[in-house]
Amino acid sequence: MAEQRQQIRERRKRRKRRRRIMFFLLLPFILVASTAAGYGAYLYKKAETVFTDSYDPAVEKSDLRDKAVDPSKDNISILFIGVDDRSPDFKQKTRSDALILATLNRKNHSVKLLSIPRDSYVYIPIIGEKQKITHAHAYGGTQATIDTVEHLLDVPVDFYVKMNFKGFVDVVNALGGVKVKVPYEFSEKNSTDSAPVHLTPGVHNLSGEEALALARTRKHDNDIMRGERQQMILEAIVKKAKSVNAVTKYPDVIEAVGQNMKTNLSFSQMKSLVSFGTSGDLKIDHLTLKGTDGHDPNNGAYIYKLDDVELEVTKRILKRQLGIN
């Protein structure tokens, strides 16, 4: 009974922590925004300029690959990193607030999205010890985060897309909001912690601040459920971006993405993936890392202890998706 009360106190304590849970855009949306050939030279040039400015080649070929992959024909992986970084050049030593690994299989025309809970207790190579995976970015930025994910899952991370929470808010607003089902009533602080955002149950057309509040809240559930909500919002963004009515909003959307994003995907590589993201029925499967609540043996802080057996199952799924023996 005492242990149960302690767990309840820990959960309440975690709920009270104000965390800027960043959620970001997955590849199909970026591709739709960059497929400008059908919408005129102006939109094409705008996309090329904005996304070229976001290009950061500092992260190169994965050490787990014998040779560099070609997004136009190979199965690839993309790590999406959400950070609460307000600097225009992403130079703040911030933690990652959201991690999603997308693995793309061309033969099956499928994407598997793996949400990695920010409190997952894992080995971080740059410091040589186990800590929460969210700390990796603070220790060594994008490369340290990629190295940690590769060590955890034993699959290559070929590309990355890093965005901050302002980009998420701006993109949703540029699209005119997204239609999402809110599971319960709650209040959460906005992106600047300056005002509350209150939502009631039901299907709503959410603004950027409202969608971010739904993505970040944990008042009634946990990290796993939050990851599922984030994936639900992601699909709503992709759906809205691909709608006919969103075409006129693309210039604003492209600006919102480009100003808040860094990636090692070049503009030409993005274009090469357009057919994959927009043709036919793209099958999207959601994966989670199962585990249990725990405490860091060094400082007693809350951690999410991954289940070793389930982790091995997830590794095999990802390797099959990428065609890796």
C-alpha positions as CSV (number, residue, x, y, z in Angstrom):
1,M,0.0,0.0,0.0
2,A,2.8,2.4,0.9
3,E,4.6,1.6,-2.4
4,Q,1.4,2.3,-4.3
5,R,0.9,5.6,-2.6
6,Q,4.5,6.5,-3.4
7,Q,3.9,5.7,-7.1
8,I,0.8,7.9,-7.1
9,R,2.8,10.7,-5.6
10,E,5.5,10.3,-8.2
11,R,2.9,10.4,-11.0
12,R,1.3,13.5,-9.6
13,K,4.7,15.1,-9.3
14,R,5.5,14.3,-12.9
15,R,2.2,15.7,-14.1
16,K,3.0,19.0,-12.4
17,R,6.3,19.4,-14.2
18,R,5.9,21.9,-17.1
19,R,7.4,20.2,-20.1
20,R,7.4,21.7,-23.5
21,I,6.5,18.5,-25.4
22,M,7.4,19.3,-29.0
23,F,5.7,17.5,-31.8
24,F,6.8,17.8,-35.4
25,L,5.9,17.0,-39.0
26,L,6.6,13.7,-40.6
27,L,8.0,13.2,-44.1
28,P,4.8,13.0,-46.1
29,F,3.8,16.5,-45.1
30,I,7.2,18.0,-45.9
31,L,7.1,16.2,-49.2
32,V,3.6,17.5,-50.0
33,A,4.7,21.0,-49.1
34,S,7.7,20.7,-51.4
35,T,6.0,19.2,-54.5
36,A,5.7,22.5,-56.2
37,A,5.8,21.4,-59.8
38,G,2.1,21.4,-60.1
39,Y,1.6,24.8,-58.3
40,G,3.9,27.1,-60.2
41,A,7.5,28.3,-60.3
42,Y,7.0,30.6,-57.4
43,L,6.0,27.9,-54.9
44,Y,8.8,25.6,-56.2
45,K,11.4,28.3,-55.8
46,K,10.2,29.2,-52.3
47,A,10.3,25.6,-51.2
48,E,13.8,25.2,-52.6
49,T,15.1,28.3,-50.9
50,V,13.6,27.7,-47.5
51,F,14.5,24.0,-47.3
52,T,18.0,24.6,-48.6
53,D,18.5,27.1,-45.8
54,S,17.4,24.3,-43.4
55,Y,19.9,21.8,-44.7
56,D,22.6,20.8,-42.2
57,P,25.1,18.1,-43.6
58,A,27.0,17.8,-40.3
59,V,25.4,14.4,-39.7
60,E,26.6,12.0,-42.5
61,K,26.4,8.3,-43.2
62,S,25.5,6.0,-40.4
63,D,28.3,3.8,-39.1
64,L,25.8,0.9,-39.3
65,R,25.7,1.3,-43.1
66,D,28.3,-0.1,-45.5
67,K,27.5,2.7,-47.9
68,A,25.3,5.7,-48.1
69,V,21.7,5.1,-48.9
70,D,19.7,6.6,-51.7
71,P,16.2,7.8,-50.6
72,S,14.9,7.4,-54.2
73,K,15.3,3.6,-54.1
74,D,16.5,2.3,-50.7
75,N,14.7,1.5,-47.5
76,I,15.7,4.3,-45.1
77,S,15.1,5.5,-41.6
78,I,14.5,9.1,-40.4
79,L,14.7,10.3,-36.8
80,F,12.4,13.1,-35.9
81,I,13.7,15.2,-33.0
82,G,11.5,17.7,-31.2
83,V,13.3,20.2,-29.0
84,D,12.4,23.3,-27.0
85,D,15.0,25.5,-28.6
86,R,14.2,29.1,-29.2
87,S,17.5,30.1,-30.8
88,P,17.3,30.5,-34.6
89,D,20.4,28.3,-35.1
90,F,19.5,25.5,-32.7
91,K,22.6,26.1,-30.6
92,Q,21.0,25.9,-27.2
93,K,21.9,22.8,-25.1
94,T,18.4,21.6,-24.8
95,R,16.9,18.2,-24.2
96,S,14.9,16.4,-26.8
97,D,11.2,16.4,-25.8
98,A,10.0,14.0,-28.5
99,L,11.7,11.3,-30.6
100,I,10.0,9.3,-33.4
101,L,11.9,7.0,-35.6
102,A,10.3,6.4,-39.0
103,T,11.4,3.4,-41.1
104,L,10.3,3.4,-44.8
105,N,10.0,0.2,-46.8
106,R,9.6,0.7,-50.5
107,K,8.5,-2.8,-51.5
108,N,5.6,-2.8,-49.0
109,H,5.0,1.0,-49.4
110,S,4.9,1.3,-45.6
111,V,6.1,3.4,-42.7
112,K,6.6,2.2,-39.2
113,L,6.6,5.0,-36.6
114,L,8.3,4.2,-33.3
115,S,7.7,6.6,-30.5
116,I,10.6,6.6,-28.0
117,P,9.5,7.9,-24.5
118,R,11.7,10.8,-23.4
119,D,12.3,9.2,-20.0
120,S,13.5,5.9,-21.4
121,Y,16.6,4.8,-19.3
122,V,19.2,3.9,-21.9
123,Y,22.9,3.9,-22.5
124,I,24.2,7.2,-23.9
125,P,27.5,6.6,-25.7
126,I,28.8,10.1,-25.5
127,I,29.0,9.9,-21.7
128,G,29.4,6.2,-21.4
129,E,26.6,5.6,-18.9
130,K,22.8,5.1,-18.7
131,Q,20.5,8.1,-18.3
132,K,17.2,9.3,-19.7
133,I,17.3,9.4,-23.5
134,T,16.1,13.0,-23.4
135,H,19.5,14.0,-21.9
136,A,21.5,12.8,-25.0
137,H,20.7,16.0,-27.0
138,A,21.8,18.2,-24.2
139,Y,25.2,16.4,-24.0
140,G,26.0,16.3,-27.7
141,G,23.1,17.6,-29.9
142,T,21.8,15.8,-32.9
143,Q,24.7,13.4,-33.3
144,A,24.6,12.3,-29.7
145,T,20.9,11.6,-30.0
146,I,21.4,9.6,-33.2
147,D,24.2,7.6,-31.7
148,T,22.0,6.8,-28.6
149,V,19.1,5.7,-30.7
150,E,21.3,3.5,-32.9
151,H,22.9,1.9,-29.8
152,L,19.4,1.3,-28.4
153,L,17.8,-0.2,-31.5
154,D,20.7,-1.6,-33.4
155,V,19.5,-0.1,-36.7
156,P,21.0,2.8,-38.7
157,V,19.5,6.3,-38.5
158,D,20.0,7.5,-42.0
159,F,18.5,11.0,-41.8
160,Y,17.1,13.3,-39.2
161,V,14.6,16.1,-39.1
162,K,14.8,18.4,-36.0
163,M,12.1,21.0,-35.2
164,N,11.2,23.2,-32.3
165,F,7.7,23.6,-30.8
166,K,7.3,27.1,-32.4
167,G,7.4,25.4,-35.8
168,F,4.6,23.1,-34.8
169,V,2.4,25.9,-33.7
170,D,3.1,28.0,-36.8
171,V,2.4,25.1,-39.2
172,V,-0.9,24.1,-37.6
173,N,-2.0,27.8,-37.7
174,A,-0.8,28.2,-41.3
175,L,-3.0,25.2,-42.2
176,G,-6.0,26.8,-40.6
177,G,-6.0,24.3,-37.7
178,V,-6.4,20.5,-37.7
179,K,-9.4,18.4,-36.8
180,V,-8.6,16.1,-33.9
181,K,-10.6,14.1,-31.3
182,V,-9.8,15.4,-27.7
183,P,-10.2,12.4,-25.4
184,Y,-10.9,14.3,-22.1
185,E,-11.2,17.8,-20.6
186,F,-8.0,19.4,-19.5
187,S,-6.1,22.6,-19.1
188,E,-2.5,23.1,-20.1
189,K,-0.2,26.1,-20.3
190,N,0.5,27.5,-23.8
191,S,3.9,27.3,-25.5
192,T,5.2,30.4,-23.7
193,D,3.7,29.4,-20.3
194,S,1.9,32.7,-20.4
195,A,-1.7,31.6,-20.6
196,P,-3.8,28.4,-20.1
197,V,-5.3,26.4,-22.9
198,H,-8.6,24.7,-22.0
199,L,-10.0,21.9,-24.1
200,T,-13.2,19.8,-23.7
201,P,-13.9,16.2,-25.0
202,G,-14.9,15.7,-28.6
203,V,-13.8,16.5,-32.1
204,H,-12.5,20.0,-32.6
205,N,-10.6,22.0,-35.1
206,L,-7.5,22.8,-33.0
207,S,-5.3,25.8,-33.4
208,G,-1.5,25.5,-33.1
209,E,-1.5,26.2,-29.4
210,E,-4.4,23.9,-28.7
211,A,-2.8,21.0,-30.7
212,L,0.5,21.5,-28.8
213,A,-1.4,21.5,-25.5
214,L,-3.0,18.1,-26.5
215,A,0.4,16.8,-27.6
216,R,2.2,17.8,-24.4
217,T,-0.3,17.1,-21.6
218,R,-0.1,14.1,-19.3
219,K,-2.7,15.1,-16.7
220,H,-4.8,11.9,-17.3
221,D,-2.4,9.4,-18.7
222,N,1.4,8.7,-19.3
223,D,4.3,9.0,-21.8
224,I,3.0,6.1,-23.9
225,M,-0.5,7.6,-24.3
226,R,1.1,10.9,-25.0
227,G,3.1,9.3,-27.8
228,E,-0.2,7.9,-29.3
229,R,-1.8,11.3,-29.1
230,Q,1.2,12.9,-30.9
231,Q,0.9,10.3,-33.7
232,M,-2.8,11.0,-34.0
233,I,-2.1,14.7,-34.3
234,L,0.6,13.9,-36.9
235,E,-1.8,12.0,-39.1
236,A,-4.3,14.9,-38.8
237,I,-1.6,17.3,-40.0
238,V,-0.7,15.1,-42.9
239,K,-4.3,14.7,-43.9
240,K,-4.9,18.4,-43.8
241,A,-1.7,19.2,-45.7
242,K,-2.7,16.8,-48.5
243,S,-6.2,18.3,-48.9
244,V,-7.1,20.4,-51.9
245,N,-8.1,23.3,-49.7
246,A,-4.6,23.5,-48.1
247,V,-2.8,24.2,-51.4
248,T,-3.2,28.0,-51.1
249,K,-1.7,27.8,-47.6
250,Y,1.5,26.2,-48.8
251,P,3.6,29.3,-48.9
252,D,2.9,30.1,-45.2
253,V,3.4,26.4,-44.3
254,I,6.7,26.2,-46.1
255,E,7.9,29.3,-44.2
256,A,6.8,27.9,-40.9
257,V,8.6,24.6,-41.5
258,G,11.8,26.0,-42.9
259,Q,12.3,28.7,-40.2
260,N,12.1,26.1,-37.4
261,M,13.8,23.0,-38.9
262,K,17.2,21.5,-39.4
263,T,17.8,18.3,-41.5
264,N,20.4,16.4,-43.4
265,L,17.9,15.7,-46.2
266,S,18.8,17.8,-49.1
267,F,16.0,19.4,-51.2
268,S,16.7,17.0,-54.1
269,Q,16.4,14.0,-51.7
270,M,13.1,15.3,-50.4
271,K,11.9,15.6,-54.0
272,S,13.0,12.0,-54.7
273,L,10.7,10.8,-51.9
274,V,7.6,12.6,-53.2
275,S,6.2,9.5,-55.0
276,F,6.7,7.4,-51.9
277,G,4.8,9.8,-49.7
278,T,2.0,10.7,-52.0
279,S,1.3,7.8,-54.4
280,G,-1.1,5.0,-53.5
281,D,-2.2,3.9,-50.1
282,L,0.7,4.5,-47.7
283,K,0.5,2.0,-44.8
284,I,1.5,3.6,-41.5
285,D,2.0,1.4,-38.4
286,H,2.6,2.8,-34.9
287,L,5.0,1.1,-32.5
288,T,5.8,1.8,-28.9
289,L,8.5,0.7,-26.5
290,K,7.0,-1.1,-23.6
291,G,8.3,-0.7,-20.1
292,T,7.6,0.1,-16.5
293,D,8.0,3.0,-14.1
294,G,11.2,3.1,-12.1
295,H,13.8,5.3,-10.4
296,D,17.3,6.2,-11.4
297,P,19.6,4.2,-9.1
298,N,22.0,7.2,-9.0
299,N,19.6,10.1,-8.0
300,G,16.2,8.5,-7.5
301,A,14.6,10.5,-10.4
302,Y,11.7,8.9,-12.3
303,I,12.7,6.8,-15.3
304,Y,11.0,4.6,-17.8
305,K,12.6,1.1,-17.7
306,L,12.3,-0.6,-21.1
307,D,11.3,-4.2,-21.2
308,D,14.3,-6.1,-22.6
309,V,12.2,-8.9,-24.3
310,E,9.8,-6.4,-26.0
311,L,12.8,-4.3,-27.0
312,E,14.3,-7.3,-28.9
313,V,11.0,-7.8,-30.6
314,T,10.9,-4.2,-31.7
315,K,14.5,-4.4,-33.0
316,R,13.5,-7.4,-35.2
317,I,10.5,-5.5,-36.6
318,L,12.6,-2.5,-37.5
319,K,15.3,-4.6,-39.1
320,R,12.7,-6.4,-41.3
321,Q,11.2,-3.1,-42.3
322,L,14.6,-1.9,-43.4
323,G,15.6,-5.1,-45.0
324,I,18.5,-5.7,-42.7
325,N,19.6,-9.2,-41.7
